[in-house]
């Protein structure tokens, strides 16, 4: 079946919405499982679910050395390094800084697409990127302001705290670069590999890279202490993070330019916020709601059909 643009847009949006939802819902997992063990189990479960996707289809050309390198880099940046930078960066800085820094993902994706893929970026995409950055940054600021009003803040900050926050901001920006590179490299891979093969191969590399750390953590961890509902949540997290979101994203990327697809990353914080309100019982104020609407407006702008330039030939 030939995919059309609306269906590709839906795949991109659903992919990022799932990312936001599993990030919010998997917070309890980080309490009961060490981060590296959690990541290792995620890749392992995802790999078992995608074993049949590893086999090379008959109509697929053999992978060139360049394609093999891109698959490894895609996994190293998008799976391995992104997870480490994101998790540790968030733990070392404020929610305000994290939200503002991560809101730059659409803009960084657009710039990298222009530099490395030579994609022509139209005015509508730049306007969509601006809406996304403005909306998510405003959401982060309003959320942080609400939290500060309800907390007792100690004005005296130590050098250690400042250094930790500075390092956390750097790690978060590294995570932004990793996510942007993931979108750009994924676009190149869809030219030669199917979305299923890409999903399975980069998950396999993620499992290999995480195995030394995962085995070390597993050696001294008491698995019997984990409740049954946490194992069910782990299965959902693994399938969503390693299988569903990657396949959906690569499927949409096959026909959508990566610069335009990057706009859909706004669904990540939007989905996380919605899950927080509907499932985790968090509250949302008027400014936060307006901010999310601005971010979603960017998606609408990015998907509006552009007028094709028509030239008339004079006799």
N, C-alpha and C positions, 0 to 999 in steps of 0.2 A: 504494500500500500504506500503510495506517495504521500508524504507528510506535507501539509500546508502550513502557512505561517501561524494562523490562530492556534493550531494544535501544538506547534513548536513553542509558542509563547506560553501556552498552558503548561507544557512540560518544564520549562524554565522556572515559571512561578511556583509550581508544585514542588519542584526540587528544593528551592530555597525556603519555601514554607515548611517543608519537612525538616530541613536543617534547623530552623528556628524552633520547631516543636520538640525535636529530640534533644536539643541543647537545654531547653527549659525542663523537660521531663526527666532528663538523665542526671540532674543535680544530685538526687539522693544516691546515685551510683558512686559519685566521687567521694561520698562520705564513707561508704563501706568497702570500696575497692581502691587500692593505690592507682594513680593515674596511668603509669606505664603498664600495669597489669590489666587495667580496664581497656586500654588501647590494644594490647596484644590479644585479649579475648575477643574484642570487636573484629579485628582482622581475621582471626581464626574462624569465628562463626560465619562471617561473611564469605570467607573462602570456601567453606563447606557448602554453602548455599549456591555458589557460583562455579563449582567444579566443572559442570558440563559446559560452561561458557569459555573455559580455557582452550578447548579444542579449536583448532584453526578451521574455519569454514572452507569448503572446496573452492568457492569463488573469490577467496581472499588471496592477494599476492603475498609472497613471503616478505617478512619484515626486513627492511634494510637496516644497516648499522645505525643510521641516523634515527630511524623510528624506534629502535630498541633503546637508544640513549634518551629519546624524548619520553618514552614510557617510564623509564627509571626516574628521570628528573621530575616528571609529573607526580609520581608517587612520593618522591623524597620531599618536594616542596609542598604539594597539596595535601598529603596525608601525614607524613612523619613530622616535618618541621613546623607546619602550620599548627598542628595539635599542641606541640610543645610550647611554641611561642604564645599561642592564644591562652592556654590554661595557666601558664606561669605568669604571663603578662597581666592578665586580669587579677591574679592574686596579689600583685605587687603595686597596683595603682588604683585610682578611684574609678567608680562607675562612670563619672562624668568624662574623664579622660578616655576611658575605654570606648564609650559610645561615640565620642567625637572622632577619635582616630579610626574606628572601624567604619564610620560613615563615609570615609574617603574611598572605599573599595570601588564604587562605580567609576569615579574619576580616574583612579589609577589603572583600572582595566581599560578604559577608553584611551588613555595615553600610551600604554604598552601595546595596545592593538594598532594604534597609529604608527608607532615606532617599528615594531617587529613584523606586523602583518601587512603594513601599508594600507590599512583600511581607511577609506574615506569616511570621515565622521561628519554627518550633517548637523544642521543647527538644532533639529528636534532632539537629537541624542544629547548634545551639550546642554540643552535646556532640561532634559530629563535627568541628566547627571546632577545639575545644579539643584533641582528639586529634591533629589535623593539625599544629597549631602546636607542641604539646609534642613530637610525634615528630620532626619535621624539625629543630626547635631542638636536641633532644637528639642527633640524628645529627650536626649541625654541630659541636656542642661536643665530642663524642667523637672526631670526625674530626680536629678542630683539635688536641686534646690529644695524639693519637697523633703528628701531624706535629711538634708542638713537642718531644716527647720525643726525636725522632730528628734534631733540628736543633740547631745552635749558635745561640742567640739573643743578640743584642747588646742589653744592657739600656739603654744610652744611646740615647735617641731624640731626633732633632732636631725643631725647630719645623716644618720643612718636611714631615717624615714625618707628624707629628700632623695638620697641616692637610690633607695629602693623604688620610689615612685618614678624617678628618671629612667631607671633600667626597665621598669615595667612598660613605660611609654615606648621605649625603643623596641622592646619585644613585640608589642602590639603592632607597631608600624611594620616590623618584619613579617608579622602574620598577614598584614594587608598586602604586602608585596608577594607573599607566597600564594595568597588566594587569587590575586590578579594574574600571576604567572600561571596558575592552575587553569584559569579561564582561557588564556591566550594559547598555551600549549595544547590544551584540550581541543581547541579549534583546528590546529594543525593535525592532530591525531585522527580526527573524524574524517579527514580526507583519504585516509588509507585503511583505517580499522573501524569495525562496527562498534556501536556503543556498548554492547555486551562484552566484547573482547577487551575493550579499554577498561571497563569496570573490573573485570576479573584480573587483568594483568597488573594494574596499579594496586589493587588490593593484595595480590600475591607479594609484590615488592614491599608493601607496607608491613605485611606479616613478617617477612624476612628481616627487615630493618628493626622491627620492634622485638623480635624473638629474644635476643640476649638480655634486654631489660626486663621483658615479661617473665622469662624463666627465673631470673634472679629474684623478682618479687614473688613469684609463685612458690619458690622453694621455702620461703619463710611465712607464707600466708595461710591462715586457717579458713579453708573454704566452707567448713561446716558452720561458721558463724554468720554466713550470708543467708538471709531469709528467702523463702521460695518466691515471693513476689518480686524480689530484687533480681532473681535469675530470669524471670519473665520480662522484666523491664530491660535487662541486659540483652536479651534476644531481640526485642524491638529496636533497641539502640543500634545493635550490630547490623541488622537488616536495613534499617533506615539509612545509617551512615555509610555503609560499605556497598550496598546493593541498589536500593531504590533511588536515592538522591543522585548518585553518580550516573546511573543509567539514564535517568530523566534529563539530567543536565547535558550529557553528551548527545542524547537524542535531539534535544532542542538546538544544540550548537551545530548540528549538521547543516542546517539551512539558515541560521541566524548569525550575523556577524558578532564576534565576541564583544566588540565595543557596545553594541546594542544589548546583547545578553547581559552584560555587566550591570545594567540598570536594574535587572531583576533581583540583584542581591539585596535590595531594600526589603524584600519579603522575609529575609532572615530575622532582622530585629522586629519587624511588624508581627510576624508569626509568634516569636518568643513573647512579645507583649500580650498578644491575644491569649495564648496558652496560660500566661501568668495570671491574667484576669479571670478567665473562665474556669481554669482547672486548679490553679494554686491559690486562688482567693486574693490576689493582689488588686490594688486599686489603680485607677487611671484618672488623671485630672483633665480639665478642659484643654490646657495647652498641649498636653501629651497627645490627646485625640487629634487636635489640629495638626500637630507635627506629623503624625502618621498619615493623615489625609494628604498633606503636602508631598510626602514621600511616594504615596500611591499615585498622586497626580503625575509624577515623573514617569511612572510606568505607562500611564495612558498616553502621555505625550510621545514616548518612545515608540509606541505601537501604532500611532496614527499613520495611515497611508500617506506617502509623500506624492506630490504632484510630479509626474514625469515631464521633463522638458521636451516639448515638441517643437520641432523645427519644420517650417514650411518651405518647400522648394518653390522658388519663383520661376516661372517659365521664361 
